[in-house]
Amino acid sequence: MAALSSNLLFAAFILYLAATFLFGGAIRDKRKEYKKPSKWASAGIAITILAFAAQAGYFITRWIASGHAPVSNLFEFTTFFGMMLVLAFIVLYFIYKVSILGLFTLPVALLLIAYASMFPSDISPLIPALQSSWLHIHVTTAALGQAILAISFIAGVIYLIRTVDQSKNSKKTFWLEVVMYTLVATIAFVAITSTFRMMDYEAVYKWTDKNDQNAEMIYNLPALVGPHKGELLTEGKMEAFIEVPALISARKLNTVIWSIAAGLLLYGAIRLILRKRISAFLQPLTKNVNLDLVDEIGYRSVTIGFPVFTLGALIFAMIWAQIAWTRFWGWDPKEVWALITWLFYAAYLHLRLSKGWQGEKSAWLAVIGFAIIMFNLIFVNLVIAGLHSYA
């Protein structure tokens, strides 16, 4: 059953990739899509639905194999997040019939699946704290809310690529390029991790944890930062340059640093090949975009995603916390960043409805909101130690 689950996820990945190219062909069609989608778009959405069905099959078969909802570690949660992102796109596509939304959404889903695959995917029993039906309710609803909110980011990026003047350097071009770099850094992370995995790289450190207990930490990337009071036990491997406090996971921080550095190298290589900013390279793809429609998609995504996120990440989370830990709030890093995310999107809706922040301002807010979601997913899970951090 576990093997079938993995094969279904791989099939979904290949189909998402094929659908991306089909949506790329669809945007070249000059007809008004909301009247009659092109054959490229129809094929693209059909393949996307087939891919989503395959990924749903992965989710169900893994649930059967494990005996619990497969959202209990970073691999499972991130793949589920990607699946919910595709579901949100499918629903919005049938409402708005915008092919370029698929051209930008599916690569993000592909990156999420590829990113997830870099983490351990073994099926393991739940720890006692997670053996609750609230795991299914809280985590899946929170992921769905975040996925719907992520559509506003994709709509925002499309809007900004279309409207930001690429003929001159400015703060807008800089920050839009930062978004492009982040996507490239994710690709670089997958590439660098896969490379060292094929080399079977492994370095073992002896270290002292936050409880002053001796423990071992295994590195699958060369150590740039080492654990607290760390001692390298594996001969012939690179020694860490610095050590970090016990409250910070040195191995995971090391992964983040490698991702940033590899991302910079890959981004620099792409810029040399293109001889222009990545956002400037993508701009011709958006020349036929209906800006008002894209702006509406971004706004509707937030109006739908915000209450779903409120239920999953705050209300359901507080109920489970009260049951599991006899307190509904504890200022755990994940709890704090869930609240920050909620406050940000509440501010987005306030500024949109009361202050008239539409168009470009709304698009920038959507980009910032997604950056907060990704910070919570990546940095809080990988670097900051807490009750909610995925191991």
N, C-alpha and C positions, 0 to 999 in steps of 0.2 A: 504493500500500500504506500509506503514511504517513497519507493522508487517511482511509482505511478505519479505521485504528487509532484516529484521533481521534474519528471518528463512533461507534465502538463504546464508547469511554470515555464520551462524552456520553450515549449510550443507557443505559449502566450507571448513570450519575448520576441520570437521570430515573427509572429503575426503582427504584433504592434509595429515592428520595424517595417514590414511590408505595407501596412496601412499608412505609415508616415509618408512613404514615397507616393502612394496613391493620392493622398491629400495634397502633396506637393504638385502633382499633375493637375489637380482640381482647381488650384488658384490661378492657373493660366487660362482657364475658361472665362470668356468675357461676359457670359450671360449672368443675369441677376440670380444668385443662388436661392434667394428666398422664394422665387417663383418656381423654378425647376432646377434642382441640383444636377450637375453634370454626371456623366457616367463614371468619371474618376471619383467624384465625391460619393456616389452611391456605392461603388465598390469599396471605397475606403471605410465607410461606416459599417458595411457588411462584414469586412474583415476585422474591424475593431470589435464588433459585437461577438464574433467568433472567438477572438483572442480573449475577450472578457470572460466568455463562457469557459474557456480553457483555464484561465486563472481562477475562476470561481470553483472549477473542478479541483484545482490544486488545493484551494482553501478547504474544501469539504473533505477530500481524501486525507489531508494532513490532520484535520480535526478528528476523523475516524481513527487514524493511526495513533494519535497522541492521547485521545480521550478528553481533550479540552480545546477550547478555542485557540487557534494558532496565532496568538498576539502576545505571547509571554516573553519574547526576547526581541532583540533589535532586528534580526533577520525577518522574523514573522511580522512584527509590527510594520516595518518599512514596506514589505511586499503588500500587506493589506492596505496601507496608506496609498500605494500606487494603484491598487485595484479600485479603491473608492474614488480616486482622482479620475480614472477612466469612466467609472459609472456616472460621475457628475458631468463629465464631458458628453457622454452619450445622450443623457437627458437634455442637456442644453442644446446639443446639435439638432435634435428633433424639434426644438422650439424655435431656434434662430437660423438653422441651415447655414452656418458659417464654416467653410472648409478650413480657413487659415487657423481656426481655433484647434483643429485636429493636428495641423502641421506643427504647432508649438506645444500642444498638450502631450501628445504621445511620446516625443523625445524626453520630456520630463518624467513620464511614467517609466520609460526605458531606463533612465538614469537611476530612478529609485530602485528598480529591480536589480540593476547591476550593482548599485551601492550596497543593497541588502545582501547580495551574494558574497560579499567580502567578509561577512561575519559568520560565526559558526551556525550551521543549519541543522545540527543534530537534534533529534526529538528527545527531550528530556522531561522527567516528571516535574510537576509544579511544586514549588516550595510551599509550605503550609500557609503562608500569608496570602498566596494567590489562589488557593483552592476555594473559590467562591464563584457563584453565578454572576456576581458583580464584575468579575473580570470580563465576561462577555459583554455585559451591558455598558460599563464605563468606558473601556478601551475602544471597543468598536464604534460607539457613538462619537467619542472624541475624535477618532481618526476620520470618520465620515464628515464631521464638521470642519476639520482642518482641510480635508480634500476639497470640499465645496468652496471654502475660502481661498484655496490655492488657485481655483479657476479665475478669481479676480486678479491674481498676480499675473497669470498668463495673458488675460485680456489687457491688463495694464502695460505689460511689456510690448505687446503688439501695438498698442496705442502710442507708446513712447518711441518705438522704432520708427513708426510712421511720421511722427510730428517733430521729433527733436532734430534741429538743424545740424547735420553732420559735416557741413562745409567749414566749420570753425571749431576750435577747442573751447569748451565751456564747462561749467559745473555739471550741466545736464548730460553732456556727452561722457564726462568722466564717470559719473555714478551709473549711467546706463551701461558703460563698459565694465564697471565693477560687477554688475549682474552677469554679464557675459563671462567674465573671468570665473565667477563662482561655478557656473555650469561646466566650464572647461576644467576647473580644479576637481570636480567630481569625476570627470572622465579620467583625469590623471591619477586620482586615488585608486580607481578600479585597475588602471594599467600597472601602477607601481606595486600594488598589493598582489596582483596576479603574477607579476614577474618574480617576486620573492617567494611566492607560494610554489611556483614551478621549480624554484631552486631549493625548496625544502629548507628555507632559512629558519633557524631557531636559536635563540640565545636565552639562557636561563640566568636570572638574577636572584640572589638571596637578599631579602630586604626586611625592614621592620615596619609593620603596619601601624595604624593609628591607635591600636590597643597595646602597642609595644610588644607584639608577638612576632616571632620570626616566621617568614613565609617565603614562597618562591613566586616569581613572576616570569612568564615566558613571553619573549619578544619575537614577532614574526617579521619585523622590519628592523634594520640596524638602529641601535639606540642612540638617539641624539640627546634625549633627556632620560635620566635613570631614576629608579625609585628611591624612597627615603632610606638612607644608610645602606645603599645597594652595593652588592659585591657580585661581579660577573663570575659565574661558575663554569661557563662554556668556553673552552679554549679556542683561540683563533677568531673570535668575534670582536667587533668593535666596541670599545669602552664608551660609556656615555660621557658627554661633555659636562653636563650639570645634573644635579639631583633636585627633585621637587619635594614639597612637604607631603606627609602621609595622607592628607585629606584629598590630594589630587592623584588621580590614576595616571601614573607616569607613562604606562604603556599606551594608554588611549590618547594622552596629550602628544606622545611621540607620533602616533598615527596622524593626528591633526596637523602637526608641523610638517610631516612628510607630504601630506596632501597639499598644503599651501605651497611648499617649495616646488613640488612636481607640477602643480598647477601653473605656477609662474613660468616654468620652463616651457611647458606645452603652449601656454598662451603666447609667449614670446615667439615660439616657432610658427604658430598660426598667423600672428601678425606679420612676420617676415614673408610668409607665403602670400598672404592676401594683400599686403602693403596698404592696409587700411584698417580701421576699427572693425571689429566683428559686427557691431550694430549697424555700421555703415554698409557692410557687405550684405546684411539681411534686409536692409531698407527697401530695395526693389521688390521684394516679395510682398510688401504691404501696400504697394501703390494703389491697389483697387479696394482697399479696406474702407468700409463705411464706419467712420469714427464714432458717430452717434450710437450706432448699433453695438460696437465694441464697448463703448462706455457703459451702455445699458447692461450688457452681459456682466461686466465687472461689478456693477452696483447690485444687480439681482443676485449674483453669487454671494455677496456679503449678506444681503437681507435674508437669504435662505440658510447660509452656513453659520451665521452668528447665533441664532437660537439653538441650532443643533449642537454647536460647540458649547454653548452655555449649559445645555443639559448634560452632555457627556463629560466635559472637562471640569466642570464646577459642581453642579448639583449632584449628579450620580457619584462623582469622585468624593464629595463630602459625606454622602450617605455611607459609602464603602469605608471611608476612613473612620467614621464613627463606629462602625461595626468591628473593623479590624483592630483599630488602635485606641478606641474609646475617646477619640477627639476628632472633630470634623475639619480642623485646620491646624497645621503644625509648622508652617513656614519652611517646609522642605523646598529645596531648589526647584523641583518640577512644579510644585504647587504655586510657588511665587511666579514662575514664568508663565504658567497657565493663566494666572490672574493678570499678568502684564499683557498677555495676548488678548484676553477678554476686554481689558480697559482700552487697548489700542483700537480694536474694531468698534467698540462703543463710541470712541472719539471719532472714528471714521464716519459712522452713521450720523453723529451729531453735526460734524462739519459739512457733510454732504447735504443734509436736510435743512439745517439752520443757517449755514453760512454760504451755501451755494457752491461748495467745492466740487465742481464737476470737471470732466475732461482730463487735462493733464495733471492737475492737482490730485484728483481722485486716483489717477493711475500711479502716481508716485506713492501715495498712501498705501495702495494695494501691494506695491513692491516692498515697502518697508514692513508691512504686516507679514508677508511671506518670509522675509528675512528673520523676523522674530520666531515664526513657527520652525524654521530650519535651525535656528540657534538652539531652540528647545529640543529638537530632535537629535541634533548632532553634538553640540558642545555640552549641553547639560547632561546628556546620556553618556558621552564618552569621557568627559573630563571631570565634571563636578560630582563628587560622591554624595549620594542621597538615597532615601528609601525607595524612590521611584526609578532610579537610574538602572537601565538595562545592563546586565553584566555581559 
